[in-house]
Amino acid sequence: TLTPVDLRYISMAWAQASVSTEKLREAHAARTIDLIDGLDPSTISHITWAYFKLQVRNVDLFKALGLRCAASISSFNPSRLGCIALACVDAGVHDEVPLVTIARQALRSLGQM
């Protein structure tokens, strides 16, 4: 079975090679959703970026990644938050919770500058 680290490395390899198959992406996305609560912020960022780069529009996956990001928002730096927000919107995820939470954290970060 794939671990969170395996999922991160697979998605990054696909993004770097700009290649993957739909069946493999579907299986990867399903496993990612299964393990979503165990993903650390770095893994969330990497998987989100890889799927964005591959122009995959898996709404369920991006919803899960966005909600997981929102649950651990203070663990992300502003640039990662921006990338996650862009990827979610690009995938068609316009749910209020992840995007509003990301925007609030970005405003807090700006206020501290």
N, CA, C and O of each residue as an XYZ file, in Angstrom:
452
protein
N       0.833     -1.186      0.000
C       0.000      0.000      0.000
C       0.877      1.249      0.000
O       2.003      1.236      0.499
N       0.353      2.298     -0.554
C       1.107      3.539     -0.658
C       0.982      4.368      0.611
O      -0.098      4.494      1.187
N       2.099      4.923      1.032
C       2.137      5.800      2.202
C       2.038      7.248      1.727
O       2.179      7.518      0.534
N       1.797      8.184      2.653
C       1.772      9.598      2.244
C       3.045     10.039      1.516
O       2.971     10.797      0.549
N       4.199      9.576      1.967
C       5.456      9.957      1.305
C       5.508      9.387     -0.106
O       5.951     10.061     -1.036
N       5.054      8.144     -0.266
C       4.997      7.542     -1.605
C       4.121      8.380     -2.533
O       4.485      8.647     -3.678
N       2.961      8.790     -2.018
C       2.038      9.597     -2.818
C       2.689     10.900     -3.272
O       2.533     11.324     -4.417
N       3.423     11.529     -2.348
C       4.096     12.785     -2.697
C       5.125     12.563     -3.792
O       5.154     13.306     -4.773
N       5.971     11.547     -3.639
C       7.021     11.305     -4.627
C       6.459     10.910     -5.993
O       6.987     11.322     -7.026
N       5.402     10.120     -5.999
C       4.782      9.726     -7.268
C       4.219     10.955     -7.981
O       4.451     11.146     -9.175
N       3.484     11.783     -7.249
C       2.893     12.963     -7.895
C       3.972     13.918     -8.391
O       3.829     14.512     -9.460
N       5.032     14.070     -7.639
C       6.120     14.956     -8.069
C       6.818     14.402     -9.311
O       7.176     15.159    -10.212
N       7.009     13.093     -9.359
C       7.640     12.480    -10.534
C       6.766     12.679    -11.772
O       7.269     12.986    -12.853
N       5.459     12.503    -11.605
C       4.552     12.730    -12.734
C       4.639     14.167    -13.208
O       4.692     14.424    -14.411
N       4.654     15.096    -12.284
C       4.701     16.510    -12.657
C       6.000     16.851    -13.370
O       5.997     17.584    -14.360
N       7.116     16.320    -12.868
C       8.406     16.613    -13.504
C       8.490     16.014    -14.898
O       9.061     16.618    -15.806
N       7.921     14.824    -15.066
C       7.963     14.161    -16.366
C       6.819     14.613    -17.275
O       6.813     14.316    -18.470
N       5.855     15.330    -16.704
C       4.657     15.773    -17.427
C       3.929     14.597    -18.074
O       3.432     14.696    -19.196
N       3.879     13.497    -17.353
C       3.224     12.306    -17.888
C       2.627     11.481    -16.749
O       3.218     11.346    -15.677
N       1.460     10.943    -17.008
C       0.812      9.970    -16.134
C      -0.399      9.451    -16.891
O      -0.833     10.045    -17.878
N      -0.933      8.342    -16.420
C      -2.128      7.817    -17.065
C      -3.344      8.116    -16.196
O      -3.226      8.282    -14.982
N      -4.493      8.182    -16.821
C      -5.712      8.518    -16.086
C      -6.014      7.480    -15.003
O      -6.414      7.841    -13.895
N      -5.828      6.207    -15.312
C      -6.108      5.156    -14.322
C      -5.194      5.298    -13.105
O      -5.645      5.169    -11.967
N      -3.941      5.558    -13.342
C      -3.007      5.727    -12.231
C      -3.345      6.966    -11.421
O      -3.289      6.933    -10.192
N      -3.697      8.063    -12.093
C      -4.078      9.288    -11.375
C      -5.318      9.069    -10.531
O      -5.392      9.551     -9.401
N      -6.292      8.346    -11.066
C      -7.509      8.063    -10.311
C      -7.207      7.240     -9.063
O      -7.728      7.522     -7.984
N      -6.363      6.225     -9.217
C      -5.993      5.389     -8.062
C      -5.201      6.207     -7.046
O      -5.407      6.083     -5.839
N      -4.304      7.032     -7.542
C      -3.491      7.897     -6.671
C      -4.387      8.876     -5.920
O      -4.237      9.058     -4.711
N      -5.311      9.501     -6.627
C      -6.225     10.464     -5.998
C      -7.086      9.782     -4.936
O      -7.290     10.334     -3.855
N      -7.585      8.598     -5.236
C      -8.413      7.865     -4.267
C      -7.614      7.529     -3.014
O      -8.116      7.661     -1.898
N      -6.378      7.099     -3.199
C      -5.528      6.779     -2.033
C      -5.189      8.044     -1.258
O      -5.139      8.017     -0.028
N      -4.960      9.134     -1.946
C      -4.685     10.413     -1.282
C      -5.870     10.830     -0.425
O      -5.697     11.259      0.715
N      -7.070     10.703     -0.974
C      -8.276     11.060     -0.219
C      -8.429     10.150      0.998
O      -8.820     10.603      2.074
N      -8.117      8.857      0.820
C      -8.188      7.910      1.950
C      -7.249      8.311      3.083
O      -7.587      8.161      4.257
N      -6.077      8.818      2.732
C      -5.047      9.141      3.726
C      -4.996     10.628      4.075
O      -4.058     11.065      4.742
N      -5.972     11.404      3.645
C      -5.909     12.870      3.736
C      -5.595     13.367      5.145
O      -4.841     14.328      5.299
N      -6.151     12.741      6.164
C      -5.915     13.216      7.530
C      -4.484     12.983      8.007
O      -4.049     13.597      8.981
N      -3.761     12.112      7.340
C      -2.382     11.839      7.729
C      -1.345     12.575      6.908
O      -0.146     12.373      7.098
N      -1.793     13.429      5.995
C      -0.839     14.142      5.137
C      -0.296     15.374      5.839
O      -1.048     16.166      6.408
N       1.004     15.521      5.789
C       1.632     16.705      6.367
C       1.542     17.863      5.373
O       1.269     17.644      4.193
N       1.768     19.087      5.841
C       1.649     20.255      4.952
C       2.515     20.180      3.695
O       2.083     20.605      2.624
N       3.711     19.654      3.813
C       4.582     19.560      2.650
C       3.994     18.620      1.601
O       4.032     18.915      0.406
N       3.458     17.502      2.043
C       2.854     16.547      1.116
C       1.620     17.149      0.458
O       1.408     16.971     -0.741
N       0.809     17.857      1.230
C      -0.369     18.526      0.670
C       0.062     19.509     -0.418
O      -0.524     19.537     -1.500
N       1.069     20.302     -0.135
C       1.558     21.284     -1.107
C       2.069     20.615     -2.374
O       1.739     21.034     -3.483
N       2.874     19.576     -2.203
C       3.467     18.915     -3.363
C       2.419     18.231     -4.233
O       2.466     18.340     -5.458
N       1.487     17.534     -3.620
C       0.453     16.861     -4.399
C      -0.434     17.882     -5.109
O      -0.787     17.697     -6.274
N      -0.792     18.949     -4.413
C      -1.617     19.992     -5.023
C      -0.910     20.607     -6.222
O      -1.508     20.769     -7.286
N       0.361     20.948     -6.051
C       1.136     21.537     -7.140
C       1.244     20.578     -8.320
O       1.088     20.988     -9.471
N       1.512     19.298     -8.039
C       1.695     18.320     -9.123
C       0.423     18.158     -9.939
O       0.471     18.149    -11.169
N      -0.713     18.030     -9.268
C      -1.965     17.874    -10.000
C      -2.315     19.155    -10.762
O      -2.866     19.091    -11.861
N      -2.003     20.298    -10.193
C      -2.224     21.571    -10.890
C      -1.356     21.636    -12.148
O      -1.832     22.012    -13.219
N      -0.088     21.270    -12.012
C       0.831     21.316    -13.142
C       0.404     20.362    -14.255
O       0.564     20.664    -15.438
N      -0.137     19.215    -13.870
C      -0.611     18.241    -14.854
C      -1.994     18.594    -15.406
O      -2.522     17.889    -16.266
N      -2.575     19.685    -14.909
C      -3.886     20.169    -15.324
C      -4.984     19.126    -15.105
O      -5.878     18.951    -15.934
N      -4.890     18.442    -13.966
C      -5.907     17.475    -13.566
C      -6.963     18.236    -12.780
O      -6.629     19.030    -11.900
N      -8.213     18.006    -13.083
C      -9.311     18.729    -12.439
C     -10.173     17.784    -11.603
O     -11.385     17.704    -11.806
N      -9.558     17.074    -10.671
C     -10.279     16.148     -9.801
C     -10.856     16.947     -8.632
O     -10.157     17.229     -7.659
N     -12.122     17.304     -8.736
C     -12.753     18.177     -7.745
C     -12.725     17.552     -6.358
O     -12.441     18.243     -5.380
N     -13.014     16.259     -6.254
C     -13.016     15.603     -4.937
C     -11.646     15.677     -4.279
O     -11.540     15.936     -3.081
N     -10.603     15.448     -5.062
C      -9.250     15.514     -4.520
C      -8.916     16.930     -4.052
O      -8.391     17.113     -2.954
N      -9.218     17.925     -4.875
C      -8.892     19.299     -4.506
C      -9.730     19.795     -3.331
O      -9.254     20.600     -2.530
N     -10.970     19.325     -3.219
C     -11.773     19.665     -2.043
C     -11.117     19.109     -0.787
O     -10.983     19.805      0.219
N     -10.709     17.841     -0.861
C     -10.069     17.205      0.293
C      -8.758     17.904      0.648
O      -8.489     18.155      1.823
N      -7.947     18.218     -0.354
C      -6.680     18.912     -0.098
C      -6.927     20.302      0.478
O      -6.236     20.723      1.406
N      -7.910     21.015     -0.069
C      -8.228     22.354      0.430
C      -8.714     22.335      1.867
O      -8.309     23.173      2.672
N      -9.579     21.387      2.193
C     -10.074     21.288      3.569
C      -8.968     20.881      4.533
O      -8.920     21.363      5.664
N      -8.086     20.001      4.092
C      -6.958     19.597      4.945
C      -6.019     20.782      5.159
O      -5.494     20.968      6.257
N      -5.810     21.565      4.138
C      -5.001     22.772      4.247
C      -5.638     23.730      5.250
O      -4.952     24.284      6.109
N      -6.938     23.920      5.139
C      -7.647     24.830      6.045
C      -7.543     24.377      7.489
O      -7.498     25.201      8.403
N      -7.505     23.060      7.698
C      -7.435     22.520      9.061
C      -6.070     22.729      9.710
O      -5.957     22.726     10.936
N      -5.037     22.910      8.892
C      -3.688     23.110      9.443
C      -3.047     24.347      8.826
O      -1.862     24.347      8.493
N      -3.842     25.394      8.678
C      -3.472     26.585      7.917
C      -2.185     27.257      8.385
O      -1.426     27.769      7.562
N      -1.930     27.264      9.675
C      -0.749     27.973     10.173
C       0.558     27.267      9.814
O       1.636     27.824     10.019
N       0.473     26.064      9.286
C       1.674     25.309      8.900
C       2.170     25.665      7.500
O       3.223     25.186      7.081
N       1.426     26.497      6.775
C       1.775     26.838      5.405
C       2.278     28.269      5.318
O       1.762     29.164      5.987
N       3.294     28.475      4.483
C       3.757     29.848      4.255
C       2.853     30.487      3.193
O       2.153     29.781      2.467
N       2.872     31.808      3.104
C       1.964     32.502      2.175
C       2.079     32.062      0.714
O       1.068     31.991      0.016
N       3.277     31.771      0.246
C       3.400     31.376     -1.165
C       2.751     30.022     -1.415
O       2.125     29.823     -2.456
N       2.891     29.094     -0.482
C       2.231     27.794     -0.627
C       0.717     27.949     -0.571
O      -0.011     27.292     -1.314
N       0.252     28.820      0.312
C      -1.193     29.060      0.402
C      -1.731     29.607     -0.914
O      -2.802     29.207     -1.371
N      -0.983     30.521     -1.515
C      -1.396     31.076     -2.795
C      -1.477     30.014     -3.881
O      -2.420     29.995     -4.672
N      -0.501     29.145     -3.916
C      -0.500     28.064     -4.912
C      -1.659     27.101     -4.684
O      -2.303     26.664     -5.637
N      -1.926     26.771     -3.422
C      -3.032     25.863     -3.108
C      -4.366     26.500     -3.492
O      -5.229     25.841     -4.072
N      -4.532     27.775     -3.170
C      -5.771     28.467     -3.522
C      -5.957     28.505     -5.034
O      -7.049     28.223     -5.527
N      -4.906     28.850     -5.777
C      -4.988     28.898     -7.237
C      -5.338     27.531     -7.807
O      -6.188     27.432     -8.692
N      -4.702     26.484     -7.319
C      -4.961     25.134     -7.821
C      -6.400     24.705     -7.543
O      -7.048     24.097     -8.395
N      -6.890     25.023     -6.359
C      -8.269     24.656     -6.006
C      -9.268     25.367     -6.906
O     -10.194     24.743     -7.424
N      -9.086     26.655     -7.093
C     -10.000     27.421     -7.944
C      -9.918     26.930     -9.385
O     -10.941     26.789    -10.055
N      -8.716     26.674     -9.856
C      -8.523     26.189    -11.212
C      -9.207     24.837    -11.432
O      -9.684     24.546    -12.529
N      -9.250     24.016    -10.380
C      -9.883     22.696    -10.474
C     -11.403     22.779    -10.327
O     -12.099     21.774    -10.472
N     -11.909     23.962    -10.045
C     -13.351     24.132     -9.922
C     -13.866     24.064     -8.503
O     -15.072     23.962     -8.277
N     -12.957     24.121     -7.547
C     -13.359     24.087     -6.136
C     -13.525     25.523     -5.672
O     -12.552     26.265     -5.537
N     -14.759     25.900     -5.431
C     -15.044     27.259     -4.980
C     -15.696     27.235     -3.615
O     -16.402     28.170     -3.239
N     -15.456     26.153     -2.864
C     -16.023     26.043     -1.517
C     -15.492     27.163     -0.649
O     -14.328     27.550     -0.747
N     -16.336     27.659      0.175
C     -15.994     28.810      0.986
C     -14.915     28.507      2.018
O     -14.012     29.319      2.221
N     -14.993     27.358      2.669
C     -14.102     27.082      3.803
C     -12.622     27.174      3.445
O     -11.909     27.959      4.069
N     -12.121     26.407      2.466
C     -10.677     26.498      2.198
C     -10.239     27.885      1.742
O      -9.230     28.406      2.216
N     -10.991     28.481      0.827
C     -10.556     29.761      0.264
C     -10.642     30.898      1.278
O      -9.747     31.741      1.331
N     -11.691     30.934      2.074
C     -11.811     31.982      3.097
C     -10.735     31.800      4.162
O     -10.151     32.776      4.632
N     -10.476     30.556      4.540
C      -9.440     30.294      5.544
C      -8.067     30.702      5.024
O      -7.273     31.292      5.757
N      -7.789     30.392      3.768
C      -6.511     30.787      3.163
C      -6.410     32.309      3.097
O      -5.360     32.870      3.411
N      -7.477     32.978      2.696
C      -7.461     34.446      2.611
C      -7.228     35.071      3.984
O      -6.455     36.023      4.104
N      -7.875     34.557      5.004
C      -7.673     35.096      6.360
C      -6.229     34.927      6.811
O      -5.646     35.839      7.397
N      -5.655     33.761      6.538
C      -4.262     33.529      6.932
C      -3.329     34.449      6.163
O      -2.360     34.964      6.721
N      -3.618     34.658      4.880
C      -2.795     35.578      4.088
C      -2.857     36.990      4.645
O      -1.837     37.676      4.711
N      -4.039     37.429      5.045
C      -4.188     38.758      5.633
C      -3.426     38.862      6.958
O      -2.803     39.886      7.241
N      -3.478     37.807      7.760
C      -2.696     37.807      9.024
C      -1.208     37.937      8.724
O      -0.495     38.692      9.385
N      -0.750     37.199      7.727
C       0.677     37.256      7.364
C       1.053     38.647      6.891
O       2.109     39.159      7.264
N       0.213     39.268      6.079
C       0.479     40.622      5.604
C       0.498     41.622      6.767
O       1.313     42.544      6.796
N      -0.406     41.423      7.713
C      -0.468     42.303      8.867
C       0.767     42.235      9.741
O       1.103     43.199     10.430
N       1.449     41.088      9.713
C       2.650     40.915     10.527
C       3.892     41.484      9.843
O       4.939     41.625     10.476
N       3.783     41.807      8.571
C       4.954     42.337      7.849
C       5.227     43.763      8.201
O       6.173     44.356      7.683
